[in-house]
Amino acid sequence: MAIPSPEPASGLSKIWHKFRTGVASLQYPHAIEHDEQLMIAFSRNKKQIELLRVPLDAIDRLRQETGQFNRSSSSGY
């Protein structure tokens, strides 16, 4: 399944290069929705674990900017 994403912001070419060359690596991703946030956990280079918390409202704003539906107006996934 293809998941559309916005174009990366300018200035990120160094970071993208690290991922393309294998210097930076994310493994074992998991996501869960809790308390109006999307929590994304992953391992970085199999040495440390990181957790990102993304407010669901921020995801809705991105969807509105790209013309996709938001969770408050949808009937479910």
Secondary structure as the mmCIF struct_conf table of DSSP 4:
data_model
#
loop_
_struct_conf.conf_type_id
_struct_conf.id
_struct_conf.beg_label_comp_id
_struct_conf.beg_label_asym_id
_struct_conf.beg_label_seq_id
_struct_conf.end_label_comp_id
_struct_conf.end_label_asym_id
_struct_conf.end_label_seq_id
HELX_LH_PP_P HELX_LH_PP_P1 PRO A 6 ALA A 9
TURN_TY1_P TURN_TY1_P1 SER A 10 GLY A 11
HELX_RH_AL_P HELX_RH_AL_P1 SER A 13 THR A 21
TURN_TY1_P TURN_TY1_P2 GLY A 22 GLY A 22
BEND BEND1 VAL A 23 ALA A 24
STRN STRN1 LEU A 26 HIS A 34
TURN_TY1_P TURN_TY1_P3 ASP A 35 GLU A 36
STRN STRN2 GLN A 37 ARG A 44
TURN_TY1_P TURN_TY1_P4 ASN A 45 LYS A 47
STRN STRN3 GLN A 48 PRO A 55
HELX_RH_AL_P HELX_RH_AL_P2 LEU A 56 THR A 66
TURN_TY1_P TURN_TY1_P5 GLY A 67 GLY A 67
TURN_TY1_P TURN_TY1_P6 ARG A 71 SER A 73
BEND BEND2 SER A 74 SER A 75
#
